[in-house]
Amino acid sequence: MTEFSTPIHGRYFEDYVPGSCYEFGEASVDEAQIIEFAREYDPQSFHTDPEAAADGPFGGLIASGWQTAALMMRLFATHYLSSVASLGGPGVDELRWLRPVRPGDSLRLRVTVLEASPSNSKPDRGLVRTRAELLAPDGEPVFSAIVLNFLRRRT
């Protein structure tokens, strides 16, 4: 693991060096947050009903994968993605939910810069491909995705 030499409010495309790996932050959800999110966005019983979930395929209540993705994005935006150079992104590739997230699980973000390509058509920016993983306390990933972001270049 390395550390960014530039703080998040001063990061630009050039600061995202392929091969660099970082770990950040901590996020967790409790039972009430899992149920509230799932009732609104993913109303399956193993997300919304602790009693039904106990007899379900996961042996207990688990967070929606979409809630897990939202937790990743919160950590990604707070700790990794430049607050001055981000121009959004064209999408996410290879999104995977690898293990269930349960109430009280504490997750941290590991990011690896896979590729940083300057734009040929817009020289003021580039595209960064990042593998983003949420890690459980045992260090094993529960979530993985490749996130694509456009970032301004230094002028």
Secondary structure, DSSP 8 states (H G I E B T S, - for coil): ----SS-GGG--GGG--TT-EEEEEEEE--HHHHHHHHHHH---HHHH-HHHHHTSTTSS----HHHHHHHHHHHIIIIIS-TTTB---SEEEEEEE-S---TT-EEEEEEEEEEEEE-SS-TTEEEEEEEEEEE-TTS-EEEEEEEEEEEE---
